[in-house]
């Protein structure tokens, strides 16, 4: 095989691992239909988010957020690249809100922070979360991250180790970052503007097991969640950033949860090895019946995992 042929094979294999190549495209992605127009008889359910606060810009910028619950144990919950706080809605009925206070935060350019722009860099995101916690009078808290915000959560836990009581990460970007070559970056950038590309990525990350209704719902969450500029900025963040320095000084217990039906990058041995090397005391768990979006796919399990991890730290 020539060097050119060998390079092409390596590129195809990388795209396959990242869920972006021809194999991912072959997964049957149901056609994305236009949502039906609401009628006069449509019933609009009450919002599960009682008093969300929008983000603010400026030198003392704060992230948009919403508090739910009245318990003494505080959990700050962050989101992924293809979704904001809405991803977490299915889990809300399954938390004991007399024991927990959940503070859902949207990063710049997402959800309640959609109007707040920025550099979309790792250190900025970590600083925003800590500043918002300060403004809310939260001194110590448990931290929950998902996918790209798993990288942000790792940065926070190391930068503010005296404030973080535990770290629970769902399908997180590993400390080494999300490595992507030029072809993979083109495929990821296409997800930002192209619904078919986004549908392929979502379908690959759930092993193609769900139907049209699921895909329509997840795609709507993604499109409603963020500005294109924010998505481009955070894409650069999690594909070019890594957690460096003395990671083994992490004081808070860390628990990493992956879905067995996710793409190989997240559930594979390379990711597990990266976490084990950086955080030797981290524990790992796999949800057999979930892909990348476990809070949407298995909400009871996800809420229970968070509560158990929080309880285990006292």
Residue frames as qw, qx, qy, qz and C-alpha x, y, z in Angstrom:
[[0.000, 0.889, 0.457, 0.000, 0.00, 0.00, 0.00],
 [0.385, 0.520, -0.041, 0.761, 1.36, 3.45, -0.89],
 [0.203, -0.152, -0.471, 0.845, 1.86, 6.17, 1.74],
 [0.322, -0.082, -0.153, -0.931, -1.10, 8.02, 0.22],
 [0.645, -0.243, -0.621, -0.373, -3.35, 4.97, 0.49],
 [0.515, -0.226, -0.690, 0.455, -2.22, 4.29, 4.04],
 [0.022, -0.053, -0.274, 0.960, -2.95, 7.92, 5.04],
 [0.490, -0.166, -0.344, -0.783, -6.41, 7.71, 3.51],
 [0.654, -0.270, -0.705, -0.047, -7.14, 4.53, 5.47],
 [0.348, -0.173, -0.563, 0.729, -5.96, 6.16, 8.73],
 [0.194, -0.040, 0.027, -0.980, -8.20, 9.17, 8.05],
 [0.610, -0.230, -0.529, -0.543, -11.22, 6.92, 7.38],
 [0.595, -0.252, -0.714, 0.269, -10.54, 5.03, 10.62],
 [0.152, -0.094, -0.396, 0.900, -10.33, 8.27, 12.61],
 [0.399, -0.113, -0.196, -0.888, -13.61, 9.53, 11.15],
 [0.648, -0.246, -0.682, -0.234, -15.21, 6.20, 12.02],
 [0.451, -0.219, -0.655, 0.565, -14.07, 6.43, 15.67],
 [0.012, 0.138, 0.226, -0.964, -15.40, 10.00, 15.91],
 [0.314, 0.542, 0.743, -0.234, -18.75, 9.01, 14.40],
 [0.194, 0.730, -0.042, -0.654, -18.27, 11.35, 11.43],
 [0.051, -0.363, 0.749, 0.552, -17.30, 9.16, 8.50],
 [0.475, 0.061, -0.633, -0.608, -18.94, 6.98, 5.92],
 [0.303, -0.192, -0.920, 0.156, -19.87, 4.37, 8.52],
 [0.071, 0.364, 0.528, -0.764, -21.75, 6.98, 10.56],
 [0.363, 0.264, -0.232, -0.863, -23.45, 8.23, 7.43],
 [0.384, -0.016, -0.854, -0.351, -24.62, 4.70, 6.63],
 [0.005, 0.289, 0.816, -0.501, -26.56, 4.56, 9.90],
 [0.019, -0.588, -0.655, -0.475, -30.14, 5.14, 8.94],
 [0.056, -0.219, -0.338, 0.914, -30.97, 8.67, 10.05],
 [0.211, 0.665, 0.715, -0.044, -34.72, 9.30, 9.82],
 [0.221, 0.527, 0.294, 0.766, -35.68, 12.22, 7.65],
 [0.140, -0.305, -0.441, 0.832, -36.04, 15.45, 9.61],
 [0.036, 0.658, 0.653, 0.373, -39.59, 16.64, 9.07],
 [0.037, -0.383, 0.088, -0.919, -40.82, 20.17, 9.65],
 [0.017, 0.238, 0.794, -0.558, -42.75, 20.45, 12.94],
 [0.014, -0.635, -0.710, -0.304, -46.50, 20.78, 12.58],
 [0.042, -0.419, 0.045, -0.906, -47.94, 24.28, 13.02],
 [0.007, 0.198, 0.777, -0.598, -49.64, 24.73, 16.40],
 [0.209, -0.525, -0.627, -0.536, -53.42, 24.95, 16.39],
 [0.353, -0.552, 0.102, -0.749, -55.83, 26.80, 18.65],
 [0.884, -0.369, -0.149, -0.245, -56.38, 23.54, 20.49],
 [0.644, 0.324, -0.539, 0.435, -52.69, 23.12, 21.29],
 [0.659, -0.743, -0.115, -0.028, -51.94, 22.71, 24.98],
 [0.387, 0.650, -0.452, 0.473, -48.74, 24.34, 26.21],
 [0.762, -0.422, -0.439, 0.220, -47.48, 22.61, 29.37],
 [0.306, -0.947, 0.103, 0.003, -46.03, 24.73, 32.17],
 [0.468, 0.671, -0.513, 0.259, -42.30, 25.31, 32.03],
 [0.861, -0.323, -0.327, 0.217, -40.27, 23.06, 34.31],
 [0.509, 0.122, -0.206, 0.827, -37.90, 26.00, 34.81],
 [0.201, -0.773, -0.563, 0.213, -39.56, 28.24, 37.42],
 [0.049, -0.978, -0.026, 0.199, -37.47, 31.42, 37.52],
 [0.795, 0.164, 0.139, 0.567, -34.57, 31.31, 35.05],
 [0.169, -0.877, 0.050, 0.447, -32.19, 34.26, 35.18],
 [0.712, 0.680, 0.001, 0.173, -30.62, 35.49, 31.92],
 [0.747, -0.124, -0.013, 0.653, -26.89, 35.86, 31.60],
 [0.006, 0.985, 0.036, -0.171, -25.24, 39.27, 31.77],
 [0.736, 0.468, -0.061, 0.486, -22.25, 40.61, 29.87],
 [0.080, -0.925, 0.197, -0.314, -19.40, 42.83, 30.94],
 [0.199, 0.573, -0.702, 0.372, -16.45, 42.61, 33.30],
 [0.339, -0.155, 0.786, -0.493, -18.55, 40.81, 35.90],
 [0.593, 0.072, -0.540, -0.593, -20.44, 38.65, 33.41],
 [0.505, -0.114, 0.759, -0.394, -22.70, 35.97, 34.83],
 [0.106, -0.023, -0.907, -0.407, -24.11, 32.89, 33.17],
 [0.641, -0.191, -0.182, -0.721, -27.82, 32.39, 32.67],
 [0.168, 0.094, -0.938, 0.288, -29.04, 29.92, 35.23],
 [0.654, -0.392, -0.235, -0.603, -31.98, 28.43, 37.09],
 [0.117, -0.265, 0.830, -0.477, -32.20, 27.09, 40.63],
 [0.740, -0.209, -0.430, -0.474, -34.44, 24.10, 41.26],
 [0.739, -0.254, -0.584, 0.220, -34.96, 22.61, 44.70],
 [0.297, -0.837, 0.125, -0.442, -34.47, 23.84, 48.24],
 [0.926, -0.293, -0.165, 0.170, -32.10, 21.29, 49.73],
 [0.404, -0.849, 0.259, 0.222, -28.80, 21.99, 51.49],
 [0.655, -0.169, 0.566, 0.471, -26.73, 20.03, 48.94],
 [0.360, 0.792, -0.073, -0.487, -25.90, 22.20, 45.91],
 [0.684, 0.080, 0.592, 0.417, -25.12, 20.73, 42.48],
 [0.229, 0.691, -0.226, -0.648, -24.02, 22.92, 39.56],
 [0.718, 0.255, 0.637, 0.115, -24.98, 21.25, 36.28],
 [0.072, 0.594, -0.403, -0.693, -23.48, 22.08, 32.87],
 [0.788, 0.468, 0.272, -0.292, -24.34, 21.04, 29.30],
 [0.710, 0.018, 0.544, 0.447, -22.94, 19.70, 26.02],
 [0.140, -0.231, 0.419, 0.867, -22.16, 21.15, 22.57],
 [0.198, -0.238, -0.696, -0.647, -25.45, 20.10, 20.89],
 [0.445, -0.644, -0.593, -0.190, -27.74, 21.19, 23.72],
 [0.052, -0.526, 0.347, -0.775, -28.27, 23.48, 26.68],
 [0.300, -0.156, 0.699, -0.630, -30.14, 23.03, 29.98],
 [0.767, 0.111, -0.081, -0.627, -33.10, 21.52, 28.08],
 [0.568, 0.256, -0.781, -0.027, -31.16, 18.24, 27.79],
 [0.117, 0.104, -0.826, 0.542, -31.62, 17.82, 31.54],
 [0.538, -0.173, 0.009, -0.825, -35.41, 18.34, 31.66],
 [0.796, -0.116, -0.521, -0.286, -36.30, 14.62, 31.72],
 [0.527, 0.034, -0.707, 0.471, -34.25, 14.11, 34.90],
 [0.150, -0.399, 0.251, -0.869, -35.99, 16.78, 36.99],
 [0.751, -0.382, -0.136, -0.521, -38.86, 14.64, 38.39],
 [0.915, -0.080, -0.377, 0.114, -36.37, 12.10, 39.73],
 [0.343, 0.343, -0.484, 0.728, -34.35, 14.29, 42.09],
 [0.443, -0.641, -0.569, 0.263, -35.15, 14.64, 45.77],
 [0.204, 0.651, 0.061, 0.729, -35.52, 18.42, 45.77],
 [0.562, -0.805, -0.063, -0.180, -35.91, 18.59, 49.53],
 [0.803, -0.428, 0.168, 0.379, -32.29, 17.43, 49.83],
 [0.578, 0.039, 0.363, 0.730, -30.78, 18.99, 46.74],
 [0.235, 0.847, 0.074, -0.470, -30.59, 22.38, 45.09],
 [0.691, 0.226, 0.476, 0.495, -29.74, 22.05, 41.40],
 [0.073, 0.810, -0.078, -0.577, -28.26, 25.07, 39.64],
 [0.724, 0.392, 0.459, 0.334, -28.33, 24.62, 35.88],
 [0.095, -0.748, 0.188, 0.629, -25.98, 27.02, 34.05],
 [0.738, 0.605, 0.260, 0.151, -25.78, 27.75, 30.34],
 [0.572, -0.263, 0.226, 0.744, -22.38, 28.68, 28.92],
 [0.099, 0.576, -0.125, -0.802, -21.93, 31.83, 26.84],
 [0.297, 0.265, -0.601, -0.693, -23.95, 31.77, 23.64],
 [0.296, -0.175, -0.929, -0.136, -26.25, 28.99, 24.90],
 [0.329, -0.568, -0.752, 0.061, -29.77, 28.98, 26.31],
 [0.275, -0.899, -0.310, 0.140, -30.23, 31.59, 29.01],
 [0.400, -0.636, 0.242, 0.614, -26.76, 32.99, 28.11],
 [0.643, 0.491, 0.480, 0.338, -27.48, 33.17, 24.39],
 [0.199, 0.956, 0.102, 0.189, -27.03, 36.95, 24.29],
 [0.442, -0.812, 0.342, 0.170, -23.65, 36.81, 26.06],
 [0.781, 0.563, -0.239, 0.127, -20.71, 36.55, 23.68],
 [0.562, -0.725, 0.383, 0.111, -17.09, 35.86, 24.46],
 [0.143, 0.623, -0.733, -0.234, -13.93, 34.09, 23.43],
 [0.945, 0.000, -0.090, -0.314, -15.47, 30.66, 24.18],
 [0.434, 0.492, -0.712, 0.252, -12.17, 29.45, 25.61],
 [0.688, -0.246, -0.669, 0.137, -11.71, 26.86, 28.33],
 [0.337, -0.115, -0.488, 0.797, -10.42, 29.24, 30.99],
 [0.265, -0.166, -0.071, -0.947, -13.19, 31.74, 30.26],
 [0.670, -0.298, -0.527, -0.430, -15.87, 29.08, 30.67],
 [0.622, -0.238, -0.634, 0.393, -14.38, 27.84, 33.94],
 [0.162, -0.017, -0.299, 0.940, -14.12, 31.38, 35.26],
 [0.405, -0.262, -0.285, -0.829, -17.71, 32.13, 34.27],
 [0.690, -0.357, -0.616, -0.129, -19.04, 29.18, 36.27],
 [0.525, -0.237, -0.520, 0.631, -17.06, 30.13, 39.37],
 [0.001, -0.081, 0.074, -0.994, -18.02, 33.82, 39.11],
 [0.531, -0.333, -0.416, -0.659, -21.70, 32.94, 38.74],
 [0.678, -0.350, -0.623, 0.169, -21.47, 30.67, 41.76],
 [0.321, -0.086, -0.361, 0.871, -19.91, 33.57, 43.70],
 [0.228, -0.183, -0.131, -0.947, -22.73, 35.89, 42.69],
 [0.681, -0.344, -0.485, -0.426, -25.26, 33.30, 43.87],
 [0.447, -0.628, 0.449, -0.453, -23.50, 32.97, 47.22],
 [0.995, -0.027, -0.072, -0.056, -22.48, 29.35, 46.57],
 [0.218, -0.797, 0.564, 0.009, -19.18, 28.67, 48.30],
 [0.210, -0.282, 0.929, 0.115, -18.92, 24.88, 47.86],
 [0.762, 0.304, 0.073, -0.568, -20.77, 22.63, 45.45],
 [0.675, 0.023, 0.712, 0.189, -20.91, 19.35, 43.56],
 [0.231, 0.577, -0.382, -0.684, -20.18, 19.67, 39.85],
 [0.708, 0.281, 0.648, 0.001, -21.86, 17.79, 36.98],
 [0.141, 0.578, -0.434, -0.676, -20.65, 18.01, 33.37],
 [0.794, 0.360, 0.483, -0.082, -21.69, 16.50, 30.05],
 [0.738, 0.534, 0.223, 0.348, -19.52, 15.97, 26.97],
 [0.431, 0.600, -0.114, 0.664, -17.68, 19.26, 26.21],
 [0.344, -0.776, 0.169, -0.501, -18.52, 20.69, 29.65],
 [0.937, -0.302, -0.073, 0.160, -16.82, 17.63, 31.11],
 [0.643, 0.301, -0.117, 0.694, -13.59, 19.33, 30.03],
 [0.115, -0.692, 0.060, -0.711, -14.74, 22.60, 31.62],
 [0.772, -0.589, -0.056, -0.232, -15.63, 20.76, 34.84],
 [0.881, -0.066, -0.153, 0.442, -12.15, 19.23, 35.02],
 [0.350, 0.483, -0.118, 0.794, -10.61, 22.71, 34.71],
 [0.426, -0.688, -0.001, -0.588, -12.88, 24.07, 37.45],
 [0.896, -0.421, -0.140, -0.009, -12.16, 21.18, 39.79],
 [0.770, 0.043, -0.143, 0.620, -8.42, 21.79, 39.52],
 [0.184, 0.520, -0.034, 0.833, -8.59, 25.59, 39.65],
 [0.433, -0.489, 0.189, -0.733, -10.95, 25.71, 42.64],
 [0.548, 0.004, -0.834, 0.061, -10.23, 22.46, 44.41],
 [0.049, -0.050, -0.686, 0.724, -11.24, 23.85, 47.81],
 [0.465, 0.139, 0.121, -0.866, -14.76, 24.57, 46.51],
 [0.679, 0.146, -0.532, -0.484, -15.62, 21.38, 44.62],
 [0.644, -0.315, 0.570, -0.401, -17.09, 18.55, 46.68],
 [0.659, 0.055, 0.736, 0.146, -17.41, 15.99, 43.87],
 [0.278, 0.476, -0.450, -0.702, -17.26, 15.79, 40.08],
 [0.640, 0.240, 0.727, -0.065, -19.63, 13.60, 38.04],
 [0.159, 0.496, -0.471, -0.712, -19.05, 13.54, 34.28],
 [0.746, 0.353, 0.533, -0.183, -21.35, 12.05, 31.65],
 [0.751, 0.495, 0.304, 0.315, -19.78, 11.08, 28.30],
 [0.174, -0.914, 0.089, 0.355, -17.03, 13.65, 28.89],
 [0.580, 0.729, -0.300, 0.206, -14.29, 14.89, 26.63],
 [0.863, -0.280, -0.202, 0.368, -11.19, 13.32, 28.21],
 [0.364, -0.824, 0.073, 0.429, -8.40, 15.43, 29.72],
 [0.501, -0.156, 0.531, 0.666, -6.39, 14.95, 26.53],
 [0.303, 0.466, -0.115, -0.823, -9.12, 16.72, 24.50],
 [0.763, 0.437, 0.450, -0.157, -11.06, 15.68, 21.41],
 [0.264, -0.444, 0.575, 0.635, -8.43, 15.15, 18.74],
 [0.657, 0.611, 0.423, -0.124, -9.65, 15.68, 15.17],
 [0.464, -0.096, 0.465, 0.748, -7.75, 15.95, 11.89],
 [0.135, 0.204, -0.233, -0.941, -8.74, 18.28, 9.04],
 [0.339, -0.199, -0.763, -0.513, -11.37, 15.91, 7.65],
 [0.327, -0.479, -0.770, 0.266, -12.95, 15.39, 11.06],
 [0.083, -0.406, -0.241, 0.878, -12.98, 19.14, 11.70],
 [0.234, 0.015, -0.467, -0.853, -14.77, 19.73, 8.39],
 [0.397, -0.350, -0.820, -0.219, -17.37, 17.13, 9.38],
 [0.291, -0.491, -0.608, 0.551, -17.83, 18.69, 12.84],
 [0.016, 0.269, -0.023, -0.963, -18.11, 22.21, 11.42],
 [0.273, -0.177, -0.677, -0.660, -20.82, 20.95, 9.05],
 [0.283, -0.458, -0.818, 0.202, -22.90, 19.93, 12.09],
 [0.081, -0.353, -0.301, 0.882, -23.26, 23.61, 13.03],
 [0.320, 0.349, -0.131, -0.871, -25.24, 24.60, 9.92],
 [0.473, 0.134, -0.717, -0.494, -26.31, 21.39, 8.18],
 [0.738, -0.225, 0.299, -0.561, -29.26, 19.49, 9.69],
 [0.946, 0.181, -0.247, -0.109, -28.37, 16.30, 7.84],
 [0.482, 0.441, -0.609, 0.450, -24.82, 16.39, 9.18],
 [0.321, -0.384, 0.525, -0.688, -26.16, 17.02, 12.69],
 [0.890, -0.061, 0.043, -0.450, -28.64, 14.15, 12.28],
 [0.825, 0.292, -0.468, 0.125, -25.83, 11.79, 11.29],
 [0.196, 0.439, -0.636, 0.604, -23.75, 12.81, 14.31],
 [0.570, -0.271, 0.382, -0.675, -26.68, 12.38, 16.72],
 [0.937, 0.084, -0.143, -0.308, -27.65, 9.04, 15.20],
 [0.663, 0.371, -0.587, 0.279, -24.09, 7.71, 15.41],
 [0.005, 0.388, -0.622, 0.680, -23.88, 8.71, 19.08],
 [0.665, -0.106, 0.443, -0.592, -26.93, 6.57, 19.90],
 [0.290, -0.133, 0.927, 0.195, -26.03, 3.59, 17.67],
 [0.312, 0.007, -0.574, -0.758, -28.97, 4.36, 15.36],
 [0.085, -0.223, -0.954, 0.181, -31.45, 2.77, 17.75],
 [0.176, 0.507, 0.510, -0.672, -34.11, 5.49, 17.91],
 [0.389, 0.580, 0.667, 0.259, -36.80, 6.67, 15.49],
 [0.236, 0.573, 0.277, 0.735, -37.82, 9.85, 13.74],
 [0.379, -0.859, -0.256, -0.232, -39.51, 11.44, 16.75],
 [0.716, -0.541, 0.000, 0.441, -36.35, 11.15, 18.84],
 [0.565, 0.110, 0.247, 0.780, -34.19, 12.65, 16.10],
 [0.019, 0.742, 0.328, 0.585, -36.57, 15.56, 15.56],
 [0.529, -0.831, -0.172, -0.014, -36.60, 16.31, 19.28],
 [0.713, -0.416, 0.102, 0.555, -32.81, 16.15, 19.72],
 [0.448, 0.333, 0.310, 0.770, -32.18, 18.19, 16.60],
 [0.151, -0.845, -0.292, -0.422, -34.62, 20.87, 17.84],
 [0.639, -0.723, -0.062, 0.255, -32.81, 21.00, 21.18],
 [0.664, -0.110, 0.224, 0.705, -29.53, 21.48, 19.34],
 [0.271, 0.513, 0.358, 0.731, -30.82, 24.18, 17.01],
 [0.310, -0.862, -0.264, -0.301, -32.61, 26.12, 19.77],
 [0.755, -0.502, -0.192, 0.376, -29.66, 25.87, 22.15],
 [0.532, -0.487, 0.163, 0.673, -26.90, 28.05, 20.76],
 [0.346, 0.856, -0.141, -0.356, -25.66, 30.69, 18.37],
 [0.888, 0.410, -0.078, 0.192, -23.48, 29.47, 15.49],
 [0.218, 0.775, -0.432, 0.407, -20.61, 31.64, 16.77],
 [0.571, -0.544, 0.509, -0.343, -20.75, 29.95, 20.18],
 [0.974, 0.059, 0.214, -0.046, -20.80, 26.50, 18.61],
 [0.696, 0.611, -0.224, 0.304, -17.77, 27.33, 16.46],
 [0.060, -0.765, 0.472, -0.435, -15.95, 28.80, 19.44],
 [0.709, -0.408, 0.499, -0.284, -16.56, 25.85, 21.74],
 [0.955, 0.292, 0.016, 0.044, -15.75, 23.40, 18.95],
 [0.458, 0.683, -0.409, 0.396, -12.32, 25.00, 18.74],
 [0.401, -0.649, 0.472, -0.441, -12.11, 24.87, 22.55],
 [0.836, -0.261, 0.439, -0.200, -12.70, 21.17, 23.02],
 [0.916, 0.369, 0.041, 0.153, -10.69, 20.10, 19.95],
 [0.490, 0.650, -0.306, 0.493, -7.59, 22.17, 20.77],
 [0.320, -0.684, 0.410, -0.511, -7.57, 22.29, 24.59],
 [0.758, -0.069, -0.635, 0.137, -6.29, 19.77, 27.09],
 [0.598, -0.786, 0.041, -0.150, -6.02, 19.60, 30.86],
 [0.659, 0.427, -0.434, 0.442, -2.35, 19.98, 31.70],
 [0.180, -0.641, 0.460, -0.587, -0.30, 20.31, 34.86],
 [0.027, 0.157, -0.918, 0.362, -0.50, 18.27, 38.01],
 [0.613, -0.233, -0.389, -0.647, -3.90, 16.67, 37.49],
 [0.638, -0.168, -0.737, 0.148, -3.23, 14.09, 40.18],
 [0.097, 0.020, -0.509, 0.855, -3.63, 16.78, 42.81],
 [0.469, -0.366, -0.396, -0.699, -7.41, 16.70, 42.23],
 [0.141, -0.162, 0.739, -0.639, -8.95, 16.58, 45.68],
 [0.676, 0.101, 0.218, -0.696, -12.60, 15.96, 44.85],
 [0.540, 0.047, 0.838, 0.067, -13.79, 12.44, 43.99],
 [0.368, 0.401, -0.404, -0.735, -14.46, 12.05, 40.26],
 [0.598, 0.192, 0.772, -0.103, -16.92, 9.65, 38.66],
 [0.199, 0.360, -0.538, -0.736, -17.00, 9.16, 34.87],
 [0.618, 0.306, 0.662, -0.295, -20.14, 7.73, 33.24],
 [0.138, 0.313, -0.627, -0.700, -20.24, 6.59, 29.61],
 [0.793, 0.250, 0.213, -0.514, -22.98, 5.11, 27.47],
 [0.615, -0.125, 0.743, 0.234, -22.35, 1.69, 25.91],
 [0.568, 0.601, 0.540, 0.155, -24.10, 2.83, 22.72],
 [0.022, 0.915, -0.129, -0.380, -21.97, 5.96, 22.21],
 [0.673, 0.671, -0.301, 0.080, -19.27, 6.31, 19.55],
 [0.887, -0.049, -0.285, 0.361, -15.98, 4.59, 20.30],
 [0.287, 0.559, -0.272, 0.729, -14.17, 7.83, 21.12],
 [0.419, -0.572, 0.233, -0.666, -16.16, 8.32, 24.32],
 [0.896, -0.311, 0.129, -0.289, -16.72, 4.74, 25.46],
 [0.854, 0.365, -0.337, 0.155, -13.42, 3.27, 24.27],
 [0.831, -0.330, -0.178, 0.410, -10.31, 2.24, 26.12],
 [0.456, 0.359, -0.045, 0.813, -8.35, 5.31, 24.99],
 [0.281, -0.686, -0.062, -0.669, -10.75, 7.63, 26.84],
 [0.823, -0.544, -0.151, -0.062, -10.78, 5.40, 29.93],
 [0.802, -0.024, -0.139, 0.580, -6.99, 5.24, 29.90],
 [0.213, 0.550, -0.029, 0.807, -6.72, 9.04, 29.64],
 [0.519, -0.697, -0.037, -0.492, -8.91, 9.51, 32.73],
 [0.911, -0.358, -0.135, 0.152, -7.09, 6.78, 34.66],
 [0.676, 0.201, -0.125, 0.698, -3.71, 8.35, 33.89],
 [0.033, 0.567, -0.046, 0.822, -4.77, 11.89, 34.81],
 [0.527, -0.451, 0.260, -0.672, -6.97, 11.02, 37.78],
 [0.314, 0.183, -0.929, 0.065, -5.91, 7.66, 39.28],
 [0.144, 0.145, 0.798, -0.566, -8.68, 7.73, 41.90],
 [0.514, 0.161, -0.165, -0.826, -11.48, 8.38, 39.38],
 [0.481, 0.121, 0.854, -0.158, -14.17, 5.72, 39.14],
 [0.237, 0.155, -0.608, -0.742, -15.84, 4.57, 35.91],
 [0.491, 0.291, 0.726, -0.385, -19.37, 3.42, 35.13],
 [0.085, 0.028, -0.690, -0.718, -21.16, 2.38, 31.96],
 [0.586, 0.283, 0.396, -0.648, -24.89, 2.72, 31.26],
 [0.389, 0.022, 0.863, 0.320, -25.63, -0.25, 29.01],
 [0.300, 0.639, 0.703, 0.089, -28.87, 1.18, 27.62],
 [0.070, 0.936, 0.104, -0.328, -27.65, 4.67, 26.70],
 [0.682, 0.490, 0.087, 0.536, -25.54, 6.43, 24.13],
 [0.378, 0.244, -0.161, 0.879, -24.10, 9.95, 24.38],
 [0.277, -0.411, -0.031, -0.868, -27.29, 11.59, 25.71],
 [0.341, -0.180, -0.893, 0.233, -27.96, 9.54, 28.83],
 [0.110, 0.234, 0.474, -0.842, -29.94, 12.31, 30.56],
 [0.557, 0.214, -0.203, -0.776, -32.44, 12.14, 27.67],
 [0.598, 0.134, -0.745, -0.265, -32.22, 8.36, 27.15],
 [0.638, -0.290, -0.688, 0.187, -32.14, 7.08, 30.74],
 [0.098, -0.684, 0.125, -0.712, -33.14, 10.01, 32.98],
 [0.791, -0.573, -0.038, -0.213, -34.04, 7.97, 36.07],
 [0.902, -0.054, -0.111, 0.414, -30.63, 6.29, 36.02],
 [0.411, 0.505, -0.117, 0.750, -28.80, 9.58, 35.53],
 [0.371, -0.718, 0.071, -0.585, -30.59, 11.36, 38.39],
 [0.900, -0.432, -0.038, -0.038, -29.93, 8.37, 40.66],
 [0.793, 0.181, -0.152, 0.561, -26.23, 8.30, 39.76],
 [0.127, 0.624, -0.148, 0.757, -25.86, 11.97, 40.64],
 [0.614, -0.649, 0.049, -0.447, -27.70, 11.56, 43.95],
 [0.954, -0.241, -0.084, 0.155, -25.64, 8.51, 44.90],
 [0.650, 0.328, -0.172, 0.664, -22.33, 10.17, 44.05],
 [0.129, -0.679, 0.130, -0.711, -23.29, 13.26, 46.03],
 [0.790, -0.545, 0.002, -0.282, -24.38, 11.16, 49.02],
 [0.928, 0.001, -0.191, 0.319, -21.15, 9.15, 48.92],
 [0.424, 0.442, -0.246, 0.751, -19.07, 12.29, 49.58],
 [0.358, -0.447, -0.613, 0.544, -21.07, 13.18, 52.68]]
